[in-house]
């Protein structure tokens, strides 16, 4: 379950840490901050131009503000926020899914922007310190003001002598002001140009894929078809259970977890049932699956739109509103079953051996493609997701390495460009493609297109 932060009734809104060896400063008496005053300030920040259109960030701000000001909590955990605000499961892995850290960082910048613009008049300011998810409120430090008494102490010159220098000083002041304004304008222009160059360089570094024409054409279209995209990683434990027991389980049995009780009730030996129970309790993956997932997540470096899930943690509710990317053959990723009836090429496992089935072979095509020691096969299917109105990507291979090669195909400018030229299109339609992967010792891995199908999209 998501962990709750520590809450204390009657806690102060801000606590100042003690210094260690320095002498204590002269005490300054300051009005204590009223929690209701702080709550009203939080509401003004949420209604500001910086957060007016950021619905999810406002929900985040109100949640941590309520936990602090209304419930008296001095700590809120990342997993709790992910569960309560962003709809993650109550036990999701925060080391894989950084949605909370990314959004809190964005929220900090917008809060700072508010107090530097329309919130300049606020006598109390707030921020979210780094390493914490609790807002802190404090009095704004007053700036230096003009000392009227010092100005009054300047002796006044006689009228006849005072008038002429006053005109000269005013003219010099106006000239200096014009020069200063021109210099400021030049500095601002130079600063803007520098920022534009730096921002362009950072953008090219973070979003390098957007500068590859074929890759950008495919992924911009796919990611733009729905606000969020879910990457579902294979469940290697589930694949091992089926291979060892010789039994095959359906998607519904996987979703309900009925397969675990079915294995324990089988006629297998007690030692085998014990081993299967230990495997079923583990959520195992493959290095190639994790590597491919990380490469897909890198398409969204700020972590706002692409999210990773283990197959056993994914939920039908997400499938109904998001794009989805399914990695692995059906034996390891049962979610594939929901779409395989619409696919021409799909991976099929029998006696622990996975091959690619060609449902309706064209001239020159094989009905089945079996792997060998040096040759493997994989299929990539880009189909509509009728549940969400977005898209679905399925990457299935005759091995974990072949499945990773399917992902390489979708992230390679050379391979995608070659495929787009074969289709004679500028925008990718829905498609299926069967790839042959040749791996001969001492030679580079080669990928060739064996067959493909296209489907109307627009």
C-alpha positions as CSV (number, residue, x, y, z in Angstrom):
1,X,0.0,0.0,0.0
2,X,1.1,3.6,-0.5
3,X,2.8,4.9,2.6
4,X,1.3,7.8,4.5
5,X,3.4,10.7,5.7
6,X,3.8,11.5,9.4
7,X,1.0,13.8,10.6
8,X,1.0,15.9,13.8
9,X,-1.9,18.1,15.0
10,X,-1.0,21.6,15.8
11,X,2.3,21.7,14.0
12,X,3.7,25.0,12.9
13,X,3.6,25.8,9.2
14,X,7.4,26.4,9.0
15,X,10.1,25.0,11.3
16,X,13.6,26.5,11.3
17,X,16.5,24.1,11.8
18,X,19.0,24.8,14.6
19,X,22.5,25.9,13.8
20,X,25.2,23.7,15.2
21,X,28.2,25.8,16.5
22,X,27.3,29.4,15.6
23,X,26.1,31.8,18.2
24,X,22.4,32.2,18.2
25,X,21.3,35.4,16.3
26,X,19.3,38.2,18.0
27,X,15.7,36.9,18.3
28,X,13.3,38.6,15.9
29,X,9.7,38.6,16.9
30,X,7.5,37.8,13.9
31,X,3.8,37.1,13.7
32,X,3.1,33.4,13.4
33,X,1.8,32.3,10.1
34,X,-2.0,31.4,10.2
35,X,-2.7,28.1,8.4
36,X,-5.9,29.6,7.0
37,X,-3.9,32.5,5.6
38,X,-1.5,30.0,4.0
39,X,-4.3,28.0,2.5
40,X,-5.8,31.2,1.0
41,X,-2.3,32.0,-0.5
42,X,-2.1,28.4,-1.9
43,X,-5.5,29.0,-3.6
44,X,-4.2,32.2,-5.2
45,X,-1.2,30.4,-6.5
46,X,-3.4,27.7,-7.9
47,X,-5.6,30.3,-9.7
48,X,-2.6,32.2,-11.1
49,X,-1.7,32.3,-14.8
50,X,1.2,29.9,-14.1
51,X,-1.2,27.1,-13.0
52,X,-4.5,28.1,-14.6
53,X,-4.4,25.5,-17.3
54,X,-2.2,22.9,-15.5
55,X,-5.0,20.9,-14.1
56,X,-2.9,18.0,-12.9
57,X,-0.4,20.3,-11.2
58,X,-3.2,22.1,-9.4
59,X,-4.5,18.8,-8.1
60,X,-1.0,18.0,-6.9
61,X,-0.6,21.4,-5.1
62,X,-4.0,21.1,-3.4
63,X,-3.3,17.5,-2.3
64,X,0.1,18.2,-0.6
65,X,-1.2,21.6,0.7
66,X,-4.2,19.8,2.3
67,X,-2.0,17.1,3.8
68,X,0.2,19.8,5.3
69,X,-2.1,22.6,6.4
70,X,-5.4,20.7,7.0
71,X,-4.1,17.4,8.3
72,X,-0.9,18.6,9.9
73,X,1.5,16.2,8.1
74,X,5.2,17.0,8.0
75,X,6.0,14.4,5.4
76,X,4.3,12.9,2.3
77,X,5.9,10.0,0.4
78,X,6.4,9.9,-3.4
79,X,4.5,6.6,-3.7
80,X,1.4,8.1,-1.9
81,X,1.3,11.0,-4.3
82,X,1.6,8.7,-7.3
83,X,-1.3,6.6,-6.0
84,X,-3.6,9.4,-4.8
85,X,-2.9,12.1,-7.5
86,X,-1.6,10.3,-10.6
87,X,-3.7,7.1,-10.4
88,X,-0.7,4.7,-10.1
89,X,-1.1,1.4,-8.3
90,X,-0.6,1.6,-4.6
91,X,2.6,-0.5,-4.9
92,X,4.1,0.9,-8.1
93,X,7.9,1.1,-8.5
94,X,9.0,4.7,-8.1
95,X,12.5,3.9,-9.4
96,X,10.9,3.0,-12.8
97,X,8.1,5.6,-12.9
98,X,9.3,9.1,-12.0
99,X,6.0,10.9,-12.7
100,X,5.8,12.4,-9.2
101,X,9.4,13.8,-9.2
102,X,9.0,15.3,-12.6
103,X,5.7,17.0,-11.8
104,X,6.9,18.4,-8.4
105,X,9.9,19.9,-10.2
106,X,7.6,21.6,-12.7
107,X,5.4,22.8,-9.9
108,X,8.4,24.3,-8.0
109,X,9.3,26.4,-11.1
110,X,5.7,27.7,-11.6
111,X,5.4,28.6,-7.9
112,X,8.7,30.6,-8.1
113,X,7.4,32.3,-11.3
114,X,4.2,33.4,-9.6
115,X,6.1,35.1,-6.7
116,X,8.4,36.8,-9.2
117,X,5.4,38.2,-11.3
118,X,1.8,38.6,-10.2
119,X,2.6,37.5,-6.7
120,X,5.2,40.3,-6.0
121,X,2.7,42.0,-3.7
122,X,2.4,38.9,-1.4
123,X,3.8,39.4,2.1
124,X,4.0,35.6,2.6
125,X,5.7,33.3,0.1
126,X,5.7,29.5,-0.3
127,X,7.9,26.9,-1.9
128,X,8.5,23.2,-2.0
129,X,12.1,22.5,-0.8
130,X,14.1,20.0,-2.8
131,X,14.0,16.5,-1.3
132,X,10.5,17.1,0.2
133,X,6.9,17.1,-1.0
134,X,5.5,19.4,1.7
135,X,5.0,23.2,1.0
136,X,6.8,25.6,3.3
137,X,5.5,29.1,4.0
138,X,7.5,32.1,5.3
139,X,7.3,35.9,5.5
140,X,8.8,37.7,2.4
141,X,12.0,39.5,3.3
142,X,11.5,43.3,2.9
143,X,13.8,45.0,0.4
144,X,15.7,48.2,1.1
145,X,13.7,51.4,1.0
146,X,14.5,55.1,0.5
147,X,15.6,56.7,3.7
148,X,13.5,59.9,3.8
149,X,15.3,61.3,6.9
150,X,18.7,61.0,5.3
151,X,17.4,62.9,2.2
152,X,16.0,65.6,4.4
153,X,19.3,66.1,6.0
154,X,21.0,67.3,2.8
155,X,21.4,71.1,3.1
156,X,19.5,73.3,0.6
157,X,21.4,75.8,-1.5
158,X,20.2,79.4,-2.1
159,X,17.6,79.7,-4.9
160,X,19.7,81.7,-7.3
161,X,22.5,79.1,-7.2
162,X,20.3,76.1,-7.1
163,X,18.2,76.6,-10.2
164,X,20.9,76.5,-13.0
165,X,22.6,73.3,-11.8
166,X,19.2,71.6,-11.5
167,X,18.5,72.0,-15.2
168,X,22.0,70.7,-16.1
169,X,21.7,67.7,-13.8
170,X,18.3,66.8,-15.3
171,X,19.6,66.9,-18.9
172,X,22.6,64.7,-17.9
173,X,20.3,62.4,-16.1
174,X,18.0,62.0,-19.2
175,X,21.0,61.3,-21.4
176,X,22.3,58.7,-19.0
177,X,18.8,57.1,-18.8
178,X,18.6,56.9,-22.6
179,X,22.0,55.3,-22.8
180,X,21.2,52.9,-20.0
181,X,17.9,51.9,-21.7
182,X,19.8,51.2,-24.9
183,X,22.4,49.1,-23.1
184,X,19.7,47.2,-21.3
185,X,17.8,46.5,-24.5
186,X,21.0,45.3,-26.1
187,X,21.8,43.1,-23.1
188,X,18.3,41.7,-23.1
189,X,18.5,40.9,-26.9
190,X,21.8,39.2,-26.4
191,X,20.4,37.3,-23.4
192,X,17.4,36.2,-25.4
193,X,19.5,35.1,-28.3
194,X,21.8,33.1,-25.9
195,X,18.8,31.5,-24.2
196,X,17.3,30.6,-27.6
197,X,20.6,29.0,-28.8
198,X,20.9,27.1,-25.5
199,X,17.3,26.0,-25.5
200,X,17.6,24.8,-29.1
201,X,20.8,22.8,-28.2
202,X,19.1,21.3,-25.1
203,X,16.0,20.5,-27.1
204,X,18.0,18.8,-29.8
205,X,19.8,16.8,-27.1
206,X,16.7,15.7,-25.2
207,X,14.5,15.2,-28.3
208,X,17.0,14.0,-30.8
209,X,14.5,11.6,-32.3
210,X,12.3,14.6,-33.4
211,X,15.1,15.5,-35.8
212,X,15.1,12.1,-37.6
213,X,12.4,12.5,-40.3
214,X,11.0,8.9,-40.4
215,X,11.3,8.3,-36.7
216,X,9.6,11.6,-36.0
217,X,6.8,10.9,-38.5
218,X,6.0,7.6,-36.8
219,X,6.3,8.4,-33.1
220,X,4.8,11.9,-33.3
221,X,1.7,10.4,-34.9
222,X,1.5,7.5,-32.4
223,X,2.2,9.5,-29.2
224,X,-0.1,12.3,-30.4
225,X,-3.1,10.0,-30.7
226,X,-3.7,9.9,-27.0
227,X,-2.5,12.1,-24.0
228,X,-0.7,9.2,-22.3
229,X,1.2,6.1,-23.5
230,X,1.7,2.9,-21.4
231,X,4.6,0.5,-22.0
232,X,3.8,-3.0,-20.7
233,X,6.8,-5.1,-20.0
234,X,6.7,-9.0,-20.4
235,X,6.1,-11.2,-17.4
236,X,8.9,-13.8,-17.6
237,X,7.7,-15.6,-14.5
238,X,4.4,-16.4,-16.2
239,X,6.2,-17.7,-19.3
240,X,8.4,-20.0,-17.1
241,X,5.3,-21.3,-15.2
242,X,3.7,-22.4,-18.5
243,X,6.9,-23.9,-19.9
244,X,7.7,-25.9,-16.8
245,X,4.1,-27.1,-16.2
246,X,3.3,-27.7,-19.9
247,X,0.0,-25.8,-19.4
248,X,-1.3,-22.8,-21.2
249,X,-3.4,-20.1,-19.4
250,X,-5.7,-17.5,-21.0
251,X,-5.7,-13.8,-20.5
252,X,-8.7,-14.0,-18.1
253,X,-6.9,-16.6,-15.9
254,X,-3.9,-14.3,-15.9
255,X,-5.9,-11.2,-14.9
256,X,-7.7,-13.0,-12.1
257,X,-4.6,-14.9,-11.0
258,X,-6.5,-18.2,-11.1
259,X,-3.6,-19.9,-12.8
260,X,-1.7,-20.0,-9.4
261,X,-4.4,-22.1,-7.8
262,X,-4.7,-24.3,-10.9
263,X,-1.0,-25.1,-10.8
264,X,-1.2,-26.1,-7.1
265,X,-4.2,-28.3,-7.8
266,X,-2.5,-30.1,-10.7
267,X,-1.0,-33.6,-10.7
268,X,2.5,-32.3,-10.7
269,X,4.9,-33.5,-8.0
270,X,5.0,-31.7,-4.7
271,X,8.6,-30.4,-5.4
272,X,7.5,-29.1,-8.8
273,X,4.4,-27.4,-7.3
274,X,6.6,-25.8,-4.6
275,X,9.1,-24.5,-7.3
276,X,6.2,-23.1,-9.4
277,X,4.8,-21.3,-6.3
278,X,8.1,-19.6,-5.7
279,X,8.4,-18.6,-9.4
280,X,4.8,-17.3,-9.4
281,X,5.6,-15.0,-6.4
282,X,8.4,-13.3,-8.4
283,X,7.9,-10.6,-11.0
284,X,10.8,-11.4,-13.3
285,X,11.7,-9.6,-16.6
286,X,14.5,-9.9,-19.2
287,X,17.5,-7.5,-19.6
288,X,16.5,-6.9,-23.3
289,X,12.9,-6.1,-22.2
290,X,14.1,-3.5,-19.7
291,X,16.6,-2.1,-22.2
292,X,13.9,-1.6,-24.8
293,X,11.5,-0.1,-22.3
294,X,14.2,2.5,-21.3
295,X,14.7,3.4,-24.9
296,X,11.0,4.0,-25.4
297,X,10.8,6.1,-22.2
298,X,13.7,8.2,-23.5
299,X,11.3,9.5,-26.2
300,X,9.7,11.5,-23.3
301,X,12.7,12.7,-21.3
302,X,10.5,14.7,-18.9
303,X,8.5,11.6,-18.0
304,X,5.1,13.3,-18.5
305,X,3.4,11.2,-21.1
306,X,5.0,7.7,-21.3
307,X,4.7,5.4,-18.3
308,X,6.1,1.8,-17.8
309,X,4.2,-1.1,-16.2
310,X,4.9,-4.7,-15.5
311,X,2.3,-6.9,-17.3
312,X,0.9,-8.2,-14.0
313,X,0.4,-4.6,-12.6
314,X,-1.3,-3.2,-15.7
315,X,-5.0,-2.5,-15.6
316,X,-7.9,-2.6,-18.1
317,X,-8.9,0.9,-17.1
318,X,-5.6,2.3,-18.5
319,X,-6.1,0.3,-21.7
320,X,-9.4,2.1,-22.2
321,X,-7.9,5.6,-22.2
322,X,-4.2,5.4,-23.2
323,X,-2.0,4.3,-26.1
324,X,-0.4,1.0,-25.2
325,X,2.9,-0.7,-26.2
326,X,3.0,-4.4,-25.5
327,X,6.5,-6.0,-25.4
328,X,6.9,-9.8,-25.7
329,X,5.1,-12.8,-27.1
330,X,1.7,-13.9,-25.7
331,X,3.3,-16.5,-23.5
332,X,5.1,-13.7,-21.5
333,X,2.6,-10.9,-22.1
334,X,-1.0,-12.2,-22.0
335,X,-2.3,-8.7,-22.9
336,X,-1.4,-9.6,-26.5
337,X,-4.4,-12.0,-26.6
338,X,-6.8,-8.9,-26.8
339,X,-5.4,-8.0,-30.2
340,X,-4.0,-11.2,-31.8
341,X,-7.4,-12.0,-33.5
342,X,-6.8,-8.9,-35.6
343,X,-3.2,-9.7,-36.5
344,X,-1.9,-11.6,-39.5
345,X,1.6,-12.2,-38.1
346,X,1.8,-13.3,-34.4
347,X,4.1,-15.3,-32.2
348,X,3.0,-18.8,-31.1
349,X,4.7,-20.9,-28.5
350,X,4.5,-24.7,-28.4
351,X,6.6,-27.1,-26.4
352,X,8.6,-24.0,-25.2
353,X,9.5,-23.1,-28.8
354,X,8.2,-19.8,-30.2
355,X,7.6,-19.3,-34.0
356,X,5.8,-16.7,-36.1
357,X,2.5,-17.7,-37.7
358,X,1.4,-16.2,-41.0
359,X,-2.4,-16.4,-40.8
360,X,-3.0,-15.7,-44.6
361,X,0.3,-16.2,-46.6
362,X,0.7,-14.4,-49.8
363,X,2.6,-15.7,-52.8
364,X,6.2,-16.5,-51.8
365,X,5.4,-16.4,-48.1
366,X,5.6,-19.2,-45.5
367,X,2.8,-20.1,-43.2
368,X,5.2,-20.5,-40.3
369,X,8.6,-19.0,-39.6
370,X,10.7,-21.1,-37.2
371,X,13.9,-19.9,-35.5
372,X,17.3,-21.6,-35.9
373,X,20.6,-21.2,-34.1
374,X,21.5,-18.2,-36.4
375,X,18.1,-16.9,-37.5
376,X,15.2,-15.4,-35.6
377,X,12.0,-13.7,-36.4
378,X,9.9,-10.9,-34.9
379,X,6.8,-9.0,-35.8
380,X,5.7,-5.4,-35.3
381,X,2.0,-4.6,-35.3
382,X,0.7,-1.0,-35.3
383,X,-3.0,-1.1,-34.9
384,X,-5.9,1.1,-33.7
385,X,-6.9,0.8,-30.0
386,X,-10.8,0.9,-30.3
387,X,-11.1,1.2,-26.5
388,X,-9.2,4.5,-26.2
389,X,-9.3,5.9,-29.8
390,X,-5.5,5.9,-29.7
391,X,-3.1,3.3,-31.0
392,X,-1.5,0.0,-29.9
393,X,2.0,-1.4,-30.7
394,X,2.8,-5.1,-30.3
395,X,6.4,-6.3,-30.5
396,X,6.7,-10.1,-30.5
397,X,9.7,-12.3,-31.3
398,X,10.9,-15.8,-31.3
399,X,13.3,-14.9,-28.5
400,X,13.9,-12.0,-26.1
401,X,16.7,-10.7,-28.4
402,X,14.3,-10.9,-31.5
403,X,11.7,-8.9,-29.6
404,X,14.3,-6.2,-28.8
405,X,15.1,-6.1,-32.6
406,X,11.5,-5.3,-33.2
407,X,11.9,-2.2,-31.0
408,X,15.1,-1.3,-32.7
409,X,13.2,-1.3,-36.0
410,X,10.8,1.3,-34.7
411,X,13.6,3.5,-33.3
412,X,16.0,3.2,-36.3
413,X,15.9,6.1,-38.8
414,X,17.5,3.9,-41.5
415,X,15.0,1.0,-41.1
416,X,11.9,3.1,-40.7
417,X,12.9,5.3,-43.6
418,X,13.5,2.2,-45.8
419,X,10.1,0.8,-44.8
420,X,8.3,4.1,-45.5
421,X,9.9,4.2,-49.0
422,X,8.7,0.7,-49.6
423,X,5.1,1.9,-48.8
424,X,5.5,5.1,-50.8
425,X,3.8,7.2,-48.1
426,X,4.7,10.3,-46.1
427,X,2.5,9.3,-43.0
428,X,2.6,5.8,-41.8
429,X,-0.7,3.8,-42.0
430,X,-1.6,1.0,-39.6
431,X,0.7,-1.9,-40.5
432,X,2.2,-5.2,-39.6
433,X,5.8,-6.2,-40.6
434,X,7.6,-9.5,-40.3
435,X,11.4,-9.1,-39.7
436,X,14.1,-11.7,-40.2
437,X,17.1,-11.3,-37.8
438,X,20.3,-13.0,-38.8
439,X,23.1,-13.4,-36.2
440,X,26.2,-15.1,-37.5
441,X,29.2,-15.3,-35.2
442,X,31.8,-12.7,-36.1
443,X,29.4,-10.6,-38.3
444,X,27.0,-7.7,-37.5
445,X,23.3,-8.4,-36.8
446,X,21.3,-7.9,-39.9
447,X,17.5,-7.2,-40.1
448,X,15.5,-7.7,-43.3
449,X,11.8,-7.3,-44.0
450,X,10.3,-10.6,-45.0
451,X,6.6,-9.5,-45.4
452,X,4.2,-6.8,-44.4
453,X,0.6,-5.8,-44.4
454,X,-1.0,-2.3,-44.4
455,X,-4.4,-1.1,-43.3
456,X,-6.4,2.0,-44.0
457,X,-6.0,4.7,-41.4
458,X,-7.3,8.0,-42.7
